[in-house]
Amino acid sequence: MSYETSLAYAPSNIAFIKYMGKADQANNIPSNPSLSFTLNDLCSYVEVRKVKNMKTGVSFVKELPNINVINNAAQLYRPQLSNVEIKRFTHHIDKVKEKSLDVLESFHLGHESEGFLEIRSANTFPLGAGIASSASSFAALTLSLVYTFCSNKEKFLKVYENDLNFRNLIAQISRLGSGSSCRSFFGPWVKWVGEDVFPVKHDFPNLAHFVLLVNKDPKKVSSSQAHQLVKTSPFYQTRLLNMPEKLKQIEDYLKAGDIKNVSAVAWAEFMEMHSLFHTSNQSFSYWKPETLEVLSWIHPSVGVDQSSPIVTMDAGANIHFFIRNEMKELFKEKLQRQFNRFEILEDSTGLGAKIIC
């Protein structure tokens, strides 16, 4: 039996300026631009094995990817895919086959998609952890598939490393499966505008990341549902009008290395996003009593000076903290002392998706 294997890594990313609402549902085009921070260790691995002498098809294999080439293999969690999720991934695989043809051929890399595909995947974090698993999963799946379909793999690696336009085109394919996955191809600071995604120039120190898991229950309102419901909030259109100035503001602060003001903008931004949830026609909330407890504790430290933590929340109950690397251990001790009943995950600055082998 003849086969070849590709293994890709993609980290999660956490948005400081949020993407909320879609201008084009079918193609996952956002209503507003967004800006995110790329993580490093909190990530997904997807291994694609193409069996050449079998009819075209797809199988999602229960075994983990090749752990011998994954440094943090001891922490791997295999996602339990529902039938709906398998259908979503299978549909995306078909999209990658179709869309990757033009991309690979335009860079003279060749395209060979025939054969049976075996897919193995794993995350370094459990489900319900407040990490954007769909972003990292779809980014890793897309990159591994495009690499699998490429005829000239040695040239692919060189082009992917050096040509940001090539990487952007692969990110655009990934976006079709999960919008925010396109941001996981770059790092550490990334902007997504319409179809395009690219790294942001900055003069910012490396940051440590913590996520405080105050609640692991499944969300009653999915992110996809939230994207629709926020459009009924009376504040939604005002948010869109104010977004260009807000984005320019935070980009200026990143270029200036201004942690104090990035901290202030990030806090106001996630509060504004959650206010859309609270004021939609069918109002809903991701906040739990524990969420409010943590936010009340950290709020006096936000936007005070260059040692301020940067705090944000996604569409969920858990809270993300970003702190200067040199303050990492001190801040971790404070979190553990104050909230020792909650699990804390930690991470560092990342540079985006890559091929492992």
N, C-alpha and C positions, 0 to 999 in steps of 0.2 A: 504493500500500500504506500503510495507516494503522497507526502503531505509537507507543508511548511507552516511554521508557527511565528506569530508576531505578538509581542507583549508591549502594551503602552501604559504609561502612568499619567494621571491627570489630577491635580489638586482641586479642592474646593476653593471658592472665592466668596468673599463677604463684601457686599455693596455698602459704601458709605453714602453715595447718592443712589437712591433706589429706583429700580425699574418697576413701575406699577401701572398696569393698563397696557393693552395692545392696540396698535394702530392697524395691524394686519394679523388676525388670529391664525390663519393658515400657515403663514411664514414666520411667525413669532417675531414680528417687527414691533419694537416697543413704542409706546406713545411718547416717551421722553427718554433722553440719553441717561446713562448711568455711569458711575465710577466706582471701582471696586479694588479691594486688596486681595492679592493671591496668597493662599496659604501654602504650606510645604508638606508636612507629614500627614495631615488629615486629607486623605486622597482616595482615589479608586484605581484599581488595576484591572485591565481587561486583556485577556489572552484570546487571540483568534487562531484557530488551527484550520487551515484549508486543505481538505482532502481532495486531491486533484482527480483521482480516477473514480469518483462517485458522482451521482447526479446532483445538480444544484439543489440546495436546501439548507436549513439551519437547525441546530440543536443547542439548547442551553444546558451545558453540562454542570452537574452538581459539584464536582471536584474543584478545589481551589486552583488558581493559576500556578505556574512554576515557582514555588516558594524558594528555590535554591538561588534565584537571582533577585530576590526582594529582601532588602535589608531588615525591614520591620515586619517580617512574615509572622512573628509570634502574635501580632496584634490584629491579624486579619479576620474579618467577618464576611461570611458569604451571604449576600442578600437573598431573601426568600421571595422569589418573583411570583406574583399572582398571574392569572391568565390575562388580565387586562394589561399588566406591565409587559408580559411576554409579547403580546400583540403590538404594543407600542414600540418595543425594541425591534421586533421583526419588521414592522413598517419602516422604521428608520434605516435598517440595514438595506432595504430595497432602495431607499432614497440615496444612501451613500454610494451604492453601486452605480446609480444613474448619474449623480452629480459629480462623482470623482473622475469620471471618464474625461470630461472637458478639462478639468483642472490638471490632471496628470499629463494628458496629451499636450496641453499648452506649454508645459515645462519640459517636454520631450522625455518623459519618464516612463511611458508605456503603461498599459492597463490590461490586466488579466483578472477577470472576476469569476470565471467558471470554476465550479467545484463546490463540494459540501463544506459548510462552515460549522465548526464546533466552538462555542463561546463559553469561556470561563471568566468569572468576575469576582472581585472581592473589594471590600472597603477596609480602611484602617480605623473605622469608627462604627458603632452600632447604629441601627435605624432609630429614629426619634431623638437623635442627639443634638438637634438644632443646627446641623451642618447641611449645606445644600448638596445632598447626595445625587440629585438628578443632574446637577451641573457637572460634577466630577465624573459621574458614570457615563454620560453621553459624550463628554469630551474624550475620555479614554477609549470608549467604544469606537467613536468616529476615527480617531487617529490610528488605532490599531487596524481598522478595516481599510482605510486609505493606503496605509503602508502594505497591508496584505495584497491589495489589488495592484500595487505598483510593480512593474517589471524590473526597474533599475533601482534596487534598494540602496545601494551604496551612494548613488547620486541623490536619491531622495533625502537621505540624512544630511547631506551637505546643504542642499537647497533649503530644507526645513530650518536648519540652524542659522542660515545667513540671510534668507530672504523673507522679510516680514510680510510682504504681499502674499507669498505662497502660504504662509501660516494663517493669514487672515482669510484666505479662500477656504481653507480646511475648517476654520472656525465658523465660517458662514454655513457650511454644510452641517456642522454640529448643532448650530442654532435652530435648525429645522426640527430637531428632536427635543431640545430643551433650550429655551432662549438664553438663559444666563450661562450655559455651558461655553458659549463663545469667549467669555472673559477668562476662562481657565487655560487658554492657550498662551497667555502672556503673563508678565509679572514684573515687579510686584504691584505697580499701580496701573490700572487698565480702564480705558474709556470705551463705551459701546454706544455708537450713534447710528441708528437705522440699521443698515446691513453690515456696517464696518465696525471693526474692533481693533484697538491698537494700544501699545504701552504709552504711558503718560510720563513726560519729563518731570523730574522732581529733585529736590535736594533734602530728602527726608532720611532720618536715621533708620536702621533696621528695627523692626518692632517685634515684640513677643505678643502672642495671642492666647487668650483664655476664653473658653465658653463655659458658663455656669449652667449646668443642666438642672433647672428648677422643676421641670416637668417633662416626662418622656411619653405621655399619652399621645395617641394618634390625633392629628388635627381634625376637628369637626368640619372645618372649612378649608378645602385644599387651596394651594396657591393659585391654581388655574381658576377656581371659582372666585377668589379674591380679585383677580385681574378684571373680572367682569363686574363684580359688585361695586368696586370703588368708583366706577364711572357714574354711579347714581348719587354720590356724595355731592352736596352743594359746593364743596371746596375743591373738587377735582379740577375744574377748568382753571381756577386761579393758580393751582399748583403747577399746571403745565405752562402757564404764562410766566411764572416766576423762575422756572427751571433753568433757562439759559444763564441768567445772572448768578444763580446759586452754583451752577457748575463752574462758571468762570472764577467765581470767588474761591472755591476749594482748590481749583487748579493753581491759582496764584499762591495760595497758602502752602501747597505742596512744593512749589518751586522755591519758596522762601524758607522752607523747613519750619514753618510756623505751626507747631503742635497745638498751642493754645487755641488758635482759631479753628483748626481742623476739628479739634475736640468739640468746640461749640457748635459748629455747623453740623457735624455728624449726629449730635444729640438732637438738635432741632429737626433734622431730616427724618430720623426714625420716628420721632414723636408725631411729626406731620403725617407720615405714612399710616401710622396706626390710628390717627384721628379720622382718616378716610374710612377705615373699617368701622369705626364707632358711629359714623354719621351717614353711612350708606342707607338706602331705603330699607334693606333687610340687614339692619345693623348687627355686627358680630364683633367679638373680641378674642384675641389670643392670650390676653393677660390673665394670669392667675394671681391670687393673693401674694404668693412668693415672689412673683415678678415685681409687683409694686414695692415689696419689702426691699428687694435688692436695689431698685431704681432710687428709692428714697435714701438709701445708704450712700450710694455713689454720687448722687447729684451734686452735693456741695463741692466735689473735687473736679467737676467738669468745667473746662474752659477757663481755668484759673491761671495757669502758667505753663512753661515748657515741660513740666513734669506731669501734666494732667493726663489721666487716662482718656483714651478715645473709646466711647461706648456706643454700641449700636445693637439693634434687634432686627431679625428678619421677620417673616410672617409666621411667628411662633411665640412660645412663652419664654424661651431661653435668651440669655444676655451674653453678648460678646464684648470682651475688653481687649484693647490694644495698648501696650505700654512700651516705653523705650527699653531696649534689650538690657541695659545696665541696671534697670530697676526691676527686672523680671522676678528675681527671687524674693525681694522685699514685698512686692505686690502680691505674689502668690501666697506668701505667709499671711498677709492681711485677709485675702479671700478665704483661705482655709480656716483661719481663726474665727472669722465672722460667720461663715456659712459651711461649717464642717459636715452638715447633713446632706449637702449636695455634691454630686460628682463634678469634677472639674477636668476638662480636656485642655491640653495646651499645644501650641504650635509656634511656628516662626515664619519669617518672610520667605515666600516662594517665587519661582520664576516661570512657572507654567508647564504645560503638558510636554511629554517627551517619549520617544521610543526607547525602551530598555533593551530589547533584542528582537 
